[in-house]
Amino acid sequence: MFNLTGSEIMFLLIIGLVVLGPEKLPDAIRRVGRLYAELKRMSSGVQTDLRKVMDEPLKEMMNTTNSMKSLFNETSSQFQSAAKDIATPSFVPYSPSNDQSPELPIVLYDGDDVANQEEASEINDDIAVEPSQNSLDDVS
């Protein structure tokens, strides 16, 4: 409690001997010893009472914490399983409905001029893709 070493106790006894004298020193040491024992008993009683008072609220807090932890873990696992179901891709095989390549749109230049439509259709004919080049079946 006081953390006194042997040399410190000897120093205090010598000072007590000088101040109190040889007749009063043994009585003073007994009084200090009793006072120390009483203080130690009181502090241990306070610690015991404090533990008794705090034991029930601490148990209740631990139970609440454990129930919240289990609820969180359960909710987390539900979210993870839902996210896994959403994130798992489903494979849809490609099956072309017809073997023809899609029609390319007619590109008109300088607005919607009817005079330029013939040029645009010629350009579109030059750009037209062969069906074998546009096939998605060859993609690996």
Secondary structure, DSSP 8 states (H G I E B T S, - for coil): -----HHHHHHHHHHHHHHH-TTTHHHHHHHHHHHHHHHHHHHHHHHHHHHHHHHHHHHHHHHHHHHHHHHHHHHHHHHHHHHHHHHS--------S-SS--------SSSS-STTHHHHHHHHHHH---TTTS-STT--
